[in-house]
Structure formats: structure tokens, C-alpha cells
Amino acid sequence: MRLYTILLFVHVSGAVCLFIGFGIWLFGSTSIARAVQVEQIRAIADLMLMVRLVVPISALLVIAAGVAMTWIAWGFQTGWIMVALGSLAIIGPIGTWVVDPRVRAIANLAHALPDGSLPPILSGRAHDSVLRMAIRMLIAMLFGILFLMTTKPSLVGGLGVMVVSALVGLVSGVPFLLARQMPTTNAMGKHHE
């Protein structure tokens, strides 16, 4: 068995684990926004926190195997590889500096509160539109990188793919921003923020 084949397996396995981790974040952020009890948010946030190790380890495997395969077979001047590596350099900080701190804040607050109905402070955190938008953008960009890996476009084509991917991710999050800003109507017909 050739080294390249083993590296490809590690690379693809890391990508699969990244998708699983981001999928858990997506499921968690959607479920937290629908939760009505503190204990529900606590359980979901704890599940989301379990991904804290899966995502960076998976990303490290993807990058390490990808760099090794590039060294062996492709060369670092290959356009789509440069774009993919640059995109991973954007995805990492978004997960580390946007998603993870917000999930930790939700979990810490949920653990500090007693069981029962959501107080306004936790409800506000549970409906964090920035968190939900960031997760959707990460997933869209990950699909963009998958597209690069399978189609291997030129540098310009690769940049276009990633711009479109990021825009799709951002646009998919707009409904959450709008829903957060629009007043809701409760059962009594009264409007509240």
C-alpha cells in the first residue's frame, strides 16, 4: 500500500469527522433555540461542547495529511490547494473564536441556573443569531473545500467557489437575524421583542 493512499484515507476521514462535528454544532444550535427548559439547554450545550476536541483534531488530520499529499504529489503552487489551505485558515478561527466561546457561555449559564423555564438571559443566549450564522457559514465553506478537492479548479475558480460558499453560508443565516429583530406575537396577541 502506498503512502499517498494512506494519507488520502486519513485526509478523507478527517473531513468526515469535521462534517460530523459541524453537524452536531448545527443540530445543537437549532435545538437550543427551540428549548423551553434550562435542563434541555444544559444537555444540548454539553453535547456541543464534546465536539471541542473532535473538530480541531479532525482539522489537524485534514491539514497534515493534505500538506503531506501536496508535498508528495501535487506541489504547493497548485491553485485549488492554496485556496483550500487558505479557507481552512479562515474556518479555524471562526470555530475557535466565534462558535466555541458562545457555546461555552451558553453551557456555563445553563449550569449556573436551576431547572425550569428559561429566564430571559438564557433565552437571549439560546437565540444567538451570530452563533447560528457562523455555524452555517462554516458548513458551507467546508462543502466548498470538498468541491475544490473533487473538481480541482484553477486558483481563480477556487477563489470563486469559496466566495460563493461563504456567501451561501451567510445568506442561509439571514432568516435567523431577521427573526431575531422582528417582534413575535404570543398567544394573547401581544407583541414583544
For each residue, the residues with C-beta under 8 A, 3 or more apart:
1: 5 6
2: 5 6
3: 6 7 68 72
4: 7 8 69 72 73
5: 1 2 8 9
6: 1 2 3 9 10
7: 3 4 10 11 65 68 69 72
8: 4 5 11 12 65 69
9: 5 6 12 13
10: 6 7 13 14 61 64 65
11: 7 8 14 15 61 62 65 66 69
12: 8 9 15 16
13: 9 10 16 17 61
14: 10 11 17 18 58 59 60 61 62 65
15: 11 12 18 19 58 62 142 145 146 149
16: 12 13 19 20
17: 13 14 20 21 54 57 58 61
18: 14 15 21 22 55 58 59 62 142
19: 15 16 22 23 139 142
20: 16 17 23 24 54
21: 17 18 24 25 51 54 55 58
22: 18 19 25 26 55 135 138 139 142
23: 19 20 26 27 139
24: 20 21 27 28 47 48 50 51
25: 21 22 28 29 48 51 99 103 135 138
26: 22 23 29 30 135 136 139
27: 23 24 30 31
28: 24 25 31 32 44 45 47 48 103
29: 25 26 32 33 48 128 131 132 135
30: 26 27 33 34 132
31: 27 28 34 35 40 44
32: 28 29 35 41 44 45 48 106 126
33: 29 30 126 127 132
34: 30 31
35: 31 32 40 41 44 118 126
36: 40 117 118
37: 40 41 115 116 117 118
38: 41 42 110 113 114 115 116 117 118 119 122
39: 42 43 110 115
40: 31 35 36 37 43 44
41: 32 35 37 38 44 45 106 110 118 122 126
42: 38 39 45 46 107 110 111
43: 39 40 46 47
44: 28 31 32 35 40 41 47 48
45: 28 32 41 42 48 49 103 106 107 110
46: 42 43 49 50 107
47: 24 28 43 44 50 51
48: 24 25 28 29 32 44 45 51 103 107
49: 45 46 52 103 104 107
50: 24 46 47 53 54
51: 21 24 25 47 48 54 55
52: 49 55 56 100
53: 50 56 57
54: 17 20 21 50 51 57 58
55: 18 21 22 51 52 58 59 95
56: 52 53 59 60 92 95 96
57: 17 53 54 60 61
58: 14 15 17 18 21 54 55 61 62
59: 14 18 55 56 62 63 88 91 92
60: 14 56 57 63 64
61: 10 11 13 14 17 57 58 64 65
62: 11 14 15 18 58 59 65 66 88
63: 59 60 66 67 85 88
64: 10 60 61 67 68
65: 7 8 10 11 14 61 62 68 69
66: 11 62 63 69 70 81 84 85
67: 63 64 70 71 85
68: 3 7 64 65 71 72
69: 4 7 8 11 65 66 72 73 74
70: 66 67 73 74 75 76 78 81
71: 67 68 76
72: 3 4 7 68 69
73: 4 69 70
74: 69 70 78 81
75: 70 78
76: 70 71 81 82
77: 82
78: 70 74 75 81 82 152
79: 82 83 153 154 155 156 157 158
80: 83 84 148 149 151 152 153 154 155 157 158
81: 66 70 74 76 78 84 85
82: 76 77 78 79 85 86 155 158
83: 79 80 86 87 148 155 158 159 161 162
84: 66 80 81 87 88 145 148 149 158
85: 63 66 67 81 82 88 89
86: 82 83 89 90 162
87: 83 84 90 91 141 144 145 148 162
88: 59 62 63 84 85 91 92 145
89: 85 86 92 93
90: 86 87 93 94 141
91: 59 87 88 94 95 138 141 142
92: 56 59 88 89 95 96
93: 89 90 96 97 98
94: 90 91 97 98 99 134 137 138
95: 55 56 91 92 98 99 100 138
96: 56 92 93 99 100
97: 93 94 100 101
98: 93 94 95 101 102 130 131 134
99: 25 94 95 96 102 103 131 134 135 138
100: 52 95 96 97 103 104
101: 97 98 104 105
102: 98 99 105 106 125 128 130 131
103: 25 28 45 48 49 99 100 106 107 131
104: 49 100 101 107 108
105: 101 102 108 109 125
106: 32 41 45 102 103 109 110 122 125 126 128
107: 42 45 46 48 49 103 104 110 111
108: 104 105 111 112
109: 105 106 112 113 121 122 125
110: 38 39 41 42 45 106 107 113 122
111: 42 107 108
112: 108 109
113: 38 109 110 116 119 122
114: 38
115: 37 38 39
116: 37 38 113
117: 36 37 38
118: 35 36 37 38 41 122 123 126
119: 38 113 122 123
120: 123 124
121: 109 124 125
122: 38 41 106 109 110 113 118 119 125 126
123: 118 119 120 126 127
124: 120 121 127 128
125: 102 105 106 109 121 122 128
126: 32 33 35 41 106 118 122 123
127: 33 123 124 180
128: 29 102 106 124 125 131 132
129: 132 133 173 176 177 179 180
130: 98 102 133 134
131: 29 98 99 102 103 128 134 135
132: 29 30 33 128 129 135 136 173 176
133: 129 130 136 137 169 170 173 174 176 177
134: 94 98 99 130 131 137 138 173
135: 22 25 26 29 99 131 132 138 139
136: 26 132 133 139 140 169 170 172 173
137: 94 133 134 140 141 166 169 170 173
138: 22 25 91 94 95 99 134 135 141 142 169
139: 19 22 23 26 135 136 142 143 169
140: 136 137 143 144 165 166 168 169 172
141: 87 90 91 137 138 144 145 162 165 166 169
142: 15 18 19 22 91 138 139 145 146
143: 139 140 146 147 165
144: 87 140 141 147 148 161 162 164 165 166
145: 15 84 87 88 141 142 148 149 162 165
146: 15 142 143 149 150
147: 143 144 150 151 161 165
148: 80 83 84 87 144 145 151 152 153 158 161 162
149: 15 80 84 145 146 152
150: 146 147
151: 80 147 148
152: 78 80 148 149
153: 79 80 148 156 157 158 160 161
154: 79 80 157 158
155: 79 80 82 83 158 159
156: 79 153 159 160
157: 79 80 153 154 160 161
158: 79 80 82 83 84 148 153 154 155 161 162
159: 83 155 156 162 163
160: 153 156 157 163 164
161: 83 144 147 148 153 157 158 164 165
162: 83 86 87 141 144 145 148 158 159 165 166
163: 159 160 166 167
164: 144 160 161 167 168
165: 140 141 143 144 145 147 161 162 168 169
166: 137 140 141 144 162 163 169 170
167: 163 164 170 171
168: 140 164 165 171 172
169: 133 136 137 138 139 140 141 165 166 172 173
170: 133 136 137 166 167 173 174
171: 167 168 174
172: 136 140 168 169 175
173: 129 132 133 134 136 137 169 170 176 177
174: 133 170 171 177 178
175: 172 178 179
176: 129 132 133 173 179 180
177: 129 133 173 174 180 181
178: 174 175 181 182
179: 129 175 176 182
180: 127 129 176 177
181: 177 178
182: 178 179
183: 191 192 193
184: 191 192 193
185: 189 190 191
186: 189 190 192
187:
188:
189: 185 186
190: 185 186
191: 183 184 185
192: 183 184 186
193: 183 184
